[in-house]
Amino acid sequence: MDKIKSIFNYEKKDIIERDPGLYRWEKKPYVKDDVKVLNNLLHKLLKKNRSDTCRFKDEKHFFGSSLVKSNYKKKENNQRVMFKMSYSNSMRQHNKYIKYYMPQMQKDNVIDKPELFGITDEEYEKNKVAGHFKFIVSPENQNVNLKVLINDFIKRIEKLSGYELYWQACIHTDTEHPHGHIVINRKDKNGRKIFFPKQMIKNTMREILSESATKLVGPRSKTEIELAKNKMISANRWTDLDKKIESIKGVIYPNALDVPLQNRLAHLSTIGLAKYENNKVILNKDWKDVLMATARYNTYLEEYLKQDNLPLKMYEGGLLQGKVDRVISFDKDESWNDAIIVRTQTHRIYVPVYQLHKQNLEGKTISVSGGDGGITRQITDRDIKVVYDRNVERH
């Protein structure tokens, strides 16, 4: 036993030998991790796609961004089609539009009443809900078969969106340009509430109609394109020529521009949106806003140019109170752009109203409260309240 050494029998050393590099820390040299970089990129891409996705209201599924972003390329020689859309959530308006406006029952001068096509009357009536979308479609080329165009438009919208639509349409031929009216029920055949994203309405639907019309009658000829460009010169709306003018930096010298731009500037001066001064052109500060507003509301420019001590501007939403200067009303069947001009202390305000029905508003002090318009205008009769009526004796 004496010969067995214990591990505890060693003498204690005063100085313990240490590895000099034991506590030394060195930064590991950077090595690119391709897998990690790829994972980060995929994560960012997935996050972006989620932010681009538009969610259905009241539903648990999504409307993918791939359906919103158009795959159609806008081409100069494609046929042009005027396209307007409006939305209403009133069963009374829904019934009135189908049974009264679309078949033109209010027009005694229309002998041959338009026939509705699409879903049968019985099926549409059985599944009708208050919410409905209304469209006006008017091709520039009058040789386009409107019924074929509308049928193709609906099929492509159904394929693009996944909806199975309840819809009806008709053709009106009593105006200078024959055009089609379409109504789409808010509920589809699978019971889903329909939601069309803004970009789909603003871009994709228009491009589908343009492409379909081009397939029906062929592309626009050089003569047709040239005529359209000439119309741009005298158009009282925002055009591609105006985009070029807007891009000019500094002082505008018309003599340095090409002929179409010179002619466009001359037209802007004739309608009061520009003036010539010392061989240069000075544009009104609000020239673009006026042209943009007139593109949507064709009476805006007329009101803007009226001689008045107060300038005109577009209603931008929120609370507005003032006296009604004028009521502008159209054929309710062919246009939804009714309007009222409200005078305040500093401005005349152009207020677009969706099919105004309130009577005798001129001269009355009113208050208006509503949204900012957008694709589906928010201002209706319900948003207009009469505050003071000078024709009613107050006690």
Secondary structure, 3 states (H helix, E strand, C coil): CCCCCCCCCCCCCCCCCCCCCCCCCCCCCCCCCHHHHHHHHHHHHHHHHHHHCEECCCCCCEECHHHHCCCCCCCCCCCCEEEEEEEECCHHHHHHHHHHHCCCCCCCCCCCCCCCEECCHHHHHHHCCCCEEEEEEEECCCCCCHHHHHHHHHHHHHHHHCCCCCEEEEEECCCCCCEEEEEEECECCCCCECCCCHHHHHHHHHHHHHHHHHHHHCCCCHHHHHHHHHHHHCCCCCCHHHHHHHCCCCCECHHHCCHHHHHHHHHHHHCCCEEEECCEEEECCCHHHHHHHHHHCCCHHHHHCCCCCCCEEECCCEEEEEEEEEEECCCCCCCCEEEEEEECCCCEEEEEEECCCCCCCCCCEEEEEECCCCCCCCCCHHHEEEEECCCCCCC
